[in-house]
Amino acid sequence: MNLFLVGVLNVLVSVVIGWIAIPNIVIIAKAKRLFDKPSARKVHVAAIPRLGGVSFFPAAMIAFSFALGLRYYFGLEIVPVRERSEERRVGKECTSWCRA
C-alpha cells in the first residue's frame, strides 16, 4: 500500500464522515434555532444554519487518525523533502521513497 492510496482512503473517509455529520448538525441547528439571519450585508436570502462548519473538524481529525494508523500499520515512511533533494544531488541510491 503506497502513500497515494492512503491519501485516497483519507479523502473517502472524510467525505463519508461529512455525509453523516452534516445532516445531523443541521438537525441540531434547527432544534436550537442557531441560524444566521439574512440582512442587507449578507449574501444569502434565507436563514442558514451556523453550525455547518462544525462537522468538518471531526471529519478531518478522524480521517487524519485513520491515515496515520494506516501509515504505522503498513510501515510506510514519509521522507522529508530535504533528504530527497540531497539524495538526488549527491547521486545516492534511492531509498524507500522512490521505489514504485
N, CA, C and O atoms as a GROMACS GRO file, in nm:
protein
  400
    1MET      N    1   0.087  -0.118   0.000
    1MET     CA    2   0.000   0.000   0.000
    1MET      C    3   0.091   0.122   0.000
    1MET      O    4   0.177   0.137   0.087
    2ASN      N    5   0.071   0.209  -0.098
    2ASN     CA    6   0.156   0.327  -0.104
    2ASN      C    7   0.086   0.450  -0.047
    2ASN      O    8  -0.031   0.445  -0.011
    3LEU      N    9   0.159   0.559  -0.040
    3LEU     CA   10   0.106   0.681   0.020
    3LEU      C   11  -0.009   0.740  -0.059
    3LEU      O   12  -0.098   0.804  -0.002
    4PHE      N   13  -0.010   0.721  -0.191
    4PHE     CA   14  -0.121   0.772  -0.272
    4PHE      C   15  -0.251   0.704  -0.233
    4PHE      O   16  -0.354   0.769  -0.220
    5LEU      N   17  -0.246   0.573  -0.214
    5LEU     CA   18  -0.366   0.500  -0.174
    5LEU      C   19  -0.412   0.543  -0.035
    5LEU      O   20  -0.533   0.553  -0.011
    6VAL      N   21  -0.320   0.568   0.054
    6VAL     CA   22  -0.356   0.619   0.187
    6VAL      C   23  -0.424   0.755   0.174
    6VAL      O   24  -0.522   0.782   0.244
    7GLY      N   25  -0.374   0.840   0.087
    7GLY     CA   26  -0.436   0.970   0.064
    7GLY      C   27  -0.577   0.959   0.008
    7GLY      O   28  -0.667   1.031   0.051
    8VAL      N   29  -0.597   0.868  -0.087
    8VAL     CA   30  -0.730   0.847  -0.144
    8VAL      C   31  -0.826   0.795  -0.038
    8VAL      O   32  -0.939   0.841  -0.028
    9LEU      N   33  -0.780   0.699   0.042
    9LEU     CA   34  -0.865   0.646   0.150
    9LEU      C   35  -0.896   0.756   0.252
    9LEU      O   36  -1.006   0.760   0.308
   10ASN      N   37  -0.801   0.843   0.277
   10ASN     CA   38  -0.821   0.954   0.370
   10ASN      C   39  -0.933   1.046   0.321
   10ASN      O   40  -1.019   1.086   0.399
   11VAL      N   41  -0.931   1.079   0.194
   11VAL     CA   42  -1.036   1.164   0.137
   11VAL      C   43  -1.171   1.095   0.145
   11VAL      O   44  -1.271   1.157   0.181
   12LEU      N   45  -1.175   0.967   0.111
   12LEU     CA   46  -1.302   0.893   0.115
   12LEU      C   47  -1.359   0.887   0.257
   12LEU      O   48  -1.479   0.902   0.276
   13VAL      N   49  -1.273   0.864   0.355
   13VAL     CA   50  -1.318   0.859   0.494
   13VAL      C   51  -1.375   0.994   0.536
   13VAL      O   52  -1.479   1.000   0.601
   14SER      N   53  -1.307   1.103   0.500
   14SER     CA   54  -1.357   1.235   0.539
   14SER      C   55  -1.488   1.269   0.469
   14SER      O   56  -1.574   1.335   0.528
   15VAL      N   57  -1.505   1.226   0.344
   15VAL     CA   58  -1.631   1.251   0.273
   15VAL      C   59  -1.746   1.175   0.339
   15VAL      O   60  -1.854   1.230   0.358
   16VAL      N   61  -1.722   1.049   0.374
   16VAL     CA   62  -1.827   0.969   0.438
   16VAL      C   63  -1.864   1.028   0.574
   16VAL      O   64  -1.983   1.037   0.608
   17ILE      N   65  -1.766   1.068   0.651
   17ILE     CA   66  -1.795   1.126   0.782
   17ILE      C   67  -1.870   1.259   0.766
   17ILE      O   68  -1.962   1.288   0.843
   18GLY      N   69  -1.832   1.338   0.668
   18GLY     CA   70  -1.904   1.462   0.641
   18GLY      C   71  -2.047   1.437   0.599
   18GLY      O   72  -2.138   1.509   0.640
   19TRP      N   73  -2.067   1.335   0.517
   19TRP     CA   74  -2.203   1.298   0.474
   19TRP      C   75  -2.290   1.259   0.592
   19TRP      O   76  -2.410   1.287   0.595
   20ILE      N   77  -2.230   1.195   0.688
   20ILE     CA   78  -2.305   1.152   0.807
   20ILE      C   79  -2.325   1.269   0.903
   20ILE      O   80  -2.433   1.284   0.960
   21ALA      N   81  -2.224   1.351   0.922
   21ALA     CA   82  -2.227   1.454   1.025
   21ALA      C   83  -2.309   1.577   0.985
   21ALA      O   84  -2.380   1.632   1.069
   22ILE      N   85  -2.300   1.621   0.861
   22ILE     CA   86  -2.365   1.746   0.823
   22ILE      C   87  -2.517   1.743   0.843
   22ILE      O   88  -2.570   1.838   0.900
   23PRO      N   89  -2.589   1.640   0.798
   23PRO     CA   90  -2.734   1.640   0.825
   23PRO      C   91  -2.768   1.640   0.974
   23PRO      O   92  -2.865   1.703   1.015
   24ASN      N   93  -2.689   1.569   1.054
   24ASN     CA   94  -2.714   1.569   1.199
   24ASN      C   95  -2.690   1.706   1.260
   24ASN      O   96  -2.764   1.747   1.350
   25ILE      N   97  -2.590   1.777   1.214
   25ILE     CA   98  -2.564   1.910   1.268
   25ILE      C   99  -2.672   2.009   1.224
   25ILE      O  100  -2.707   2.099   1.299
   26VAL      N  101  -2.723   1.992   1.102
   26VAL     CA  102  -2.833   2.078   1.058
   26VAL      C  103  -2.957   2.054   1.144
   26VAL      O  104  -3.028   2.148   1.178
   27ILE      N  105  -2.983   1.928   1.179
   27ILE     CA  106  -3.096   1.897   1.268
   27ILE      C  107  -3.078   1.965   1.403
   27ILE      O  108  -3.172   2.022   1.457
   28ILE      N  109  -2.957   1.959   1.457
   28ILE     CA  110  -2.929   2.023   1.586
   28ILE      C  111  -2.947   2.175   1.574
   28ILE      O  112  -3.003   2.238   1.663
   29ALA      N  113  -2.899   2.233   1.464
   29ALA     CA  114  -2.912   2.378   1.444
   29ALA      C  115  -3.060   2.418   1.435
   29ALA      O  116  -3.099   2.523   1.486
   30LYS      N  117  -3.140   2.336   1.369
   30LYS     CA  118  -3.283   2.366   1.360
   30LYS      C  119  -3.351   2.354   1.496
   30LYS      O  120  -3.435   2.436   1.531
   31ALA      N  121  -3.314   2.252   1.573
   31ALA     CA  122  -3.375   2.232   1.705
   31ALA      C  123  -3.339   2.346   1.800
   31ALA      O  124  -3.423   2.390   1.879
   32LYS      N  125  -3.215   2.394   1.793
   32LYS     CA  126  -3.170   2.501   1.883
   32LYS      C  127  -3.190   2.640   1.823
   32LYS      O  128  -3.159   2.740   1.888
   33ARG      N  129  -3.240   2.646   1.701
   33ARG     CA  130  -3.263   2.773   1.629
   33ARG      C  131  -3.134   2.855   1.615
   33ARG      O  132  -3.131   2.974   1.644
   34LEU      N  133  -3.028   2.788   1.571
   34LEU     CA  134  -2.899   2.853   1.551
   34LEU      C  135  -2.882   2.886   1.402
   34LEU      O  136  -2.813   2.815   1.329
   35PHE      N  137  -2.945   2.993   1.359
   35PHE     CA  138  -2.942   3.033   1.220
   35PHE      C  139  -2.879   3.170   1.204
   35PHE      O  140  -2.886   3.255   1.294
   36ASP      N  141  -2.817   3.191   1.089
   36ASP     CA  142  -2.768   3.323   1.051
   36ASP      C  143  -2.877   3.388   0.969
   36ASP      O  144  -2.907   3.344   0.858
   37LYS      N  145  -2.936   3.490   1.022
   37LYS     CA  146  -3.048   3.555   0.955
   37LYS      C  147  -2.998   3.650   0.847
   37LYS      O  148  -2.898   3.720   0.868
   38PRO      N  149  -3.066   3.654   0.733
   38PRO     CA  150  -3.022   3.745   0.626
   38PRO      C  151  -3.043   3.891   0.663
   38PRO      O  152  -3.136   3.926   0.736
   39SER      N  153  -2.955   3.974   0.612
   39SER     CA  154  -2.966   4.118   0.632
   39SER      C  155  -2.909   4.187   0.508
   39SER      O  156  -2.875   4.121   0.410
   40ALA      N  157  -2.900   4.317   0.513
   40ALA     CA  158  -2.850   4.392   0.397
   40ALA      C  159  -2.703   4.360   0.368
   40ALA      O  160  -2.659   4.371   0.253
   41ARG      N  161  -2.628   4.322   0.468
   41ARG     CA  162  -2.484   4.294   0.449
   41ARG      C  163  -2.456   4.150   0.411
   41ARG      O  164  -2.342   4.117   0.376
   42LYS      N  165  -2.556   4.062   0.415
   42LYS     CA  166  -2.537   3.920   0.387
   42LYS      C  167  -2.572   3.888   0.242
   42LYS      O  168  -2.654   3.956   0.180
   43VAL      N  169  -2.511   3.785   0.190
   43VAL     CA  170  -2.536   3.742   0.053
   43VAL      C  171  -2.659   3.653   0.046
   43VAL      O  172  -2.736   3.661  -0.050
   44HIS      N  173  -2.679   3.567   0.147
   44HIS     CA  174  -2.788   3.472   0.141
   44HIS      C  175  -2.923   3.540   0.168
   44HIS      O  176  -2.931   3.643   0.236
   45VAL      N  177  -3.028   3.478   0.112
   45VAL     CA  178  -3.162   3.535   0.125
   45VAL      C  179  -3.248   3.456   0.223
   45VAL      O  180  -3.356   3.503   0.262
   46ALA      N  181  -3.204   3.338   0.262
   46ALA     CA  182  -3.277   3.256   0.359
   46ALA      C  183  -3.189   3.233   0.481
   46ALA      O  184  -3.068   3.257   0.477
   47ALA      N  185  -3.250   3.187   0.588
   47ALA     CA  186  -3.174   3.159   0.710
   47ALA      C  187  -3.083   3.038   0.687
   47ALA      O  188  -3.128   2.935   0.635
   48ILE      N  189  -2.958   3.051   0.726
   48ILE     CA  190  -2.857   2.945   0.707
   48ILE      C  191  -2.811   2.896   0.844
   48ILE      O  192  -2.783   2.978   0.931
   49PRO      N  193  -2.803   2.762   0.864
   49PRO     CA  194  -2.754   2.711   0.994
   49PRO      C  195  -2.610   2.755   1.020
   49PRO      O  196  -2.527   2.750   0.929
   50ARG      N  197  -2.582   2.798   1.141
   50ARG     CA  198  -2.447   2.846   1.176
   50ARG      C  199  -2.350   2.734   1.208
   50ARG      O  200  -2.229   2.756   1.205
   51LEU      N  201  -2.397   2.617   1.238
   51LEU     CA  202  -2.308   2.508   1.280
   51LEU      C  203  -2.256   2.423   1.166
   51LEU      O  204  -2.197   2.318   1.190
   52GLY      N  205  -2.273   2.465   1.042
   52GLY     CA  206  -2.231   2.384   0.928
   52GLY      C  207  -2.082   2.349   0.929
   52GLY      O  208  -2.045   2.237   0.893
   53GLY      N  209  -1.998   2.442   0.969
   53GLY     CA  210  -1.855   2.418   0.969
   53GLY      C  211  -1.806   2.327   1.080
   53GLY      O  212  -1.693   2.277   1.076
   54VAL      N  213  -1.891   2.304   1.180
   54VAL     CA  214  -1.851   2.220   1.294
   54VAL      C  215  -1.827   2.076   1.249
   54VAL      O  216  -1.746   2.006   1.310
   55SER      N  217  -1.895   2.031   1.147
   55SER     CA  218  -1.881   1.892   1.103
   55SER      C  219  -1.747   1.866   1.035
   55SER      O  220  -1.704   1.751   1.029
   56PHE      N  221  -1.681   1.968   0.985
   56PHE     CA  222  -1.557   1.946   0.912
   56PHE      C  223  -1.440   1.915   1.003
   56PHE      O  224  -1.350   1.840   0.964
   57PHE      N  225  -1.437   1.968   1.122
   57PHE     CA  226  -1.326   1.940   1.213
   57PHE      C  227  -1.321   1.793   1.255
   57PHE      O  228  -1.215   1.732   1.245
   58PRO      N  229  -1.433   1.733   1.303
   58PRO     CA  230  -1.424   1.590   1.336
   58PRO      C  231  -1.395   1.503   1.214
   58PRO      O  232  -1.323   1.403   1.225
   59ALA      N  233  -1.449   1.541   1.099
   59ALA     CA  234  -1.422   1.463   0.978
   59ALA      C  235  -1.273   1.466   0.945
   59ALA      O  236  -1.214   1.363   0.911
   60ALA      N  237  -1.212   1.582   0.955
   60ALA     CA  238  -1.069   1.594   0.927
   60ALA      C  239  -0.985   1.520   1.030
   60ALA      O  240  -0.887   1.454   0.994
   61MET      N  241  -1.021   1.529   1.158
   61MET     CA  242  -0.943   1.462   1.262
   61MET      C  243  -0.954   1.309   1.253
   61MET      O  244  -0.855   1.239   1.270
   62ILE      N  245  -1.073   1.259   1.228
   62ILE     CA  246  -1.090   1.114   1.215
   62ILE      C  247  -1.017   1.063   1.091
   62ILE      O  248  -0.953   0.958   1.096
   63ALA      N  249  -1.026   1.136   0.980
   63ALA     CA  250  -0.956   1.095   0.858
   63ALA      C  251  -0.804   1.100   0.879
   63ALA      O  252  -0.733   1.012   0.832
   64PHE      N  253  -0.755   1.201   0.948
   64PHE     CA  254  -0.612   1.211   0.977
   64PHE      C  255  -0.567   1.094   1.064
   64PHE      O  256  -0.462   1.034   1.039
   65SER      N  257  -0.646   1.061   1.166
   65SER     CA  258  -0.612   0.948   1.253
   65SER      C  259  -0.613   0.817   1.176
   65SER      O  260  -0.528   0.730   1.198
   66PHE      N  261  -0.709   0.803   1.085
   66PHE     CA  262  -0.717   0.683   1.002
   66PHE      C  263  -0.592   0.670   0.915
   66PHE      O  264  -0.533   0.563   0.906
   67ALA      N  265  -0.553   0.780   0.851
   67ALA     CA  266  -0.434   0.778   0.765
   67ALA      C  267  -0.308   0.751   0.846
   67ALA      O  268  -0.220   0.678   0.801
   68LEU      N  269  -0.298   0.810   0.963
   68LEU     CA  270  -0.182   0.787   1.048
   68LEU      C  271  -0.175   0.642   1.093
   68LEU      O  272  -0.068   0.582   1.097
   69GLY      N  273  -0.291   0.586   1.128
   69GLY     CA  274  -0.295   0.444   1.166
   69GLY      C  275  -0.254   0.353   1.052
   69GLY      O  276  -0.180   0.257   1.073
   70LEU      N  277  -0.302   0.381   0.931
   70LEU     CA  278  -0.262   0.301   0.815
   70LEU      C  279  -0.112   0.313   0.789
   70LEU      O  280  -0.046   0.215   0.755
   71ARG      N  281  -0.060   0.433   0.806
   71ARG     CA  282   0.083   0.453   0.784
   71ARG      C  283   0.166   0.367   0.879
   71ARG      O  284   0.263   0.304   0.837
   72TYR      N  285   0.128   0.366   1.005
   72TYR     CA  286   0.204   0.285   1.102
   72TYR      C  287   0.178   0.137   1.084
   72TYR      O  288   0.269   0.056   1.103
   73TYR      N  289   0.056   0.099   1.049
   73TYR     CA  290   0.023  -0.042   1.032
   73TYR      C  291   0.102  -0.103   0.917
   73TYR      O  292   0.151  -0.215   0.928
   74PHE      N  293   0.113  -0.030   0.805
   74PHE     CA  294   0.184  -0.082   0.689
   74PHE      C  295   0.331  -0.042   0.685
   74PHE      O  296   0.403  -0.081   0.593
   75GLY      N  297   0.376   0.034   0.783
   75GLY     CA  298   0.517   0.070   0.791
   75GLY      C  299   0.562   0.166   0.682
   75GLY      O  300   0.677   0.158   0.637
   76LEU      N  301   0.476   0.255   0.639
   76LEU     CA  302   0.513   0.350   0.534
   76LEU      C  303   0.597   0.462   0.593
   76LEU      O  304   0.568   0.514   0.701
   77GLU      N  305   0.703   0.498   0.521
   77GLU     CA  306   0.789   0.607   0.565
   77GLU      C  307   0.756   0.732   0.486
   77GLU      O  308   0.725   0.726   0.367
   78ILE      N  309   0.763   0.845   0.552
   78ILE     CA  310   0.750   0.972   0.484
   78ILE      C  311   0.884   1.042   0.499
   78ILE      O  312   0.920   1.087   0.607
   79VAL      N  313   0.956   1.051   0.387
   79VAL     CA  314   1.090   1.108   0.388
   79VAL      C  315   1.078   1.258   0.365
   79VAL      O  316   1.012   1.300   0.270
   80PRO      N  317   1.141   1.340   0.449
   80PRO     CA  318   1.135   1.485   0.429
   80PRO      C  319   1.192   1.525   0.293
   80PRO      O  320   1.279   1.457   0.239
   81VAL      N  321   1.145   1.635   0.239
   81VAL     CA  322   1.185   1.681   0.107
   81VAL      C  323   1.335   1.710   0.104
   81VAL      O  324   1.400   1.686   0.002
   82ARG      N  325   1.391   1.762   0.212
   82ARG     CA  326   1.533   1.794   0.216
   82ARG      C  327   1.618   1.669   0.191
   82ARG      O  328   1.715   1.675   0.116
   83GLU      N  329   1.582   1.557   0.251
   83GLU     CA  330   1.658   1.434   0.231
   83GLU      C  331   1.646   1.385   0.087
   83GLU      O  332   1.743   1.335   0.031
   84ARG      N  333   1.528   1.399   0.027
   84ARG     CA  334   1.511   1.357  -0.112
   84ARG      C  335   1.600   1.438  -0.205
   84ARG      O  336   1.666   1.382  -0.292
   85SER      N  337   1.602   1.570  -0.187
   85SER     CA  338   1.681   1.654  -0.276
   85SER      C  339   1.830   1.628  -0.258
   85SER      O  340   1.906   1.633  -0.355
   86GLU      N  341   1.874   1.600  -0.135
   86GLU     CA  342   2.016   1.570  -0.112
   86GLU      C  343   2.055   1.440  -0.179
   86GLU      O  344   2.164   1.428  -0.234
   87GLU      N  345   1.966   1.340  -0.174
   87GLU     CA  346   1.998   1.213  -0.238
   87GLU      C  347   2.005   1.227  -0.389
   87GLU      O  348   2.089   1.163  -0.453
   88ARG      N  349   1.921   1.310  -0.447
   88ARG     CA  350   1.925   1.331  -0.591
   88ARG      C  351   2.051   1.406  -0.631
   88ARG      O  352   2.115   1.374  -0.731
   89ARG      N  353   2.087   1.507  -0.551
   89ARG     CA  354   2.202   1.590  -0.584
   89ARG      C  355   2.331   1.510  -0.572
   89ARG      O  356   2.418   1.518  -0.659
   90VAL      N  357   2.345   1.432  -0.466
   90VAL     CA  358   2.468   1.358  -0.441
   90VAL      C  359   2.473   1.232  -0.527
   90VAL      O  360   2.581   1.179  -0.551
   91GLY      N  361   2.358   1.184  -0.572
   91GLY     CA  362   2.355   1.064  -0.654
   91GLY      C  363   2.350   0.937  -0.572
   91GLY      O  364   2.391   0.831  -0.618
   92LYS      N  365   2.299   0.947  -0.450
   92LYS     CA  366   2.288   0.828  -0.366
   92LYS      C  367   2.183   0.734  -0.422
   92LYS      O  368   2.098   0.773  -0.503
   93GLU      N  369   2.191   0.611  -0.379
   93GLU     CA  370   2.093   0.512  -0.422
   93GLU      C  371   1.957   0.545  -0.361
   93GLU      O  372   1.949   0.592  -0.247
   94CYS      N  373   1.852   0.520  -0.436
   94CYS     CA  374   1.716   0.550  -0.389
   94CYS      C  375   1.683   0.468  -0.266
   94CYS      O  376   1.719   0.351  -0.256
   95THR      N  377   1.613   0.532  -0.172
   95THR     CA  378   1.562   0.461  -0.055
   95THR      C  379   1.416   0.429  -0.080
   95THR      O  380   1.371   0.429  -0.194
   96SER      N  381   1.341   0.402   0.023
   96SER     CA  382   1.203   0.357   0.009
   96SER      C  383   1.112   0.459  -0.057
   96SER      O  384   1.010   0.420  -0.114
   97TRP      N  385   1.144   0.587  -0.052
   97TRP     CA  386   1.052   0.688  -0.105
   97TRP      C  387   1.046   0.688  -0.256
   97TRP      O  388   0.946   0.733  -0.312
   98CYS      N  389   1.148   0.638  -0.325
   98CYS     CA  390   1.145   0.645  -0.472
   98CYS      C  391   1.113   0.512  -0.538
   98CYS      O  392   1.110   0.504  -0.661
   99ARG      N  393   1.089   0.410  -0.460
   99ARG     CA  394   1.051   0.280  -0.520
   99ARG      C  395   0.907   0.286  -0.566
   99ARG      O  396   0.823   0.353  -0.506
  100ALA      N  397   0.880   0.217  -0.671
  100ALA     CA  398   0.743   0.215  -0.726
  100ALA      C  399   0.655   0.120  -0.650
  100ALA      O  400   0.537   0.106  -0.682
   0.00000   0.00000   0.00000
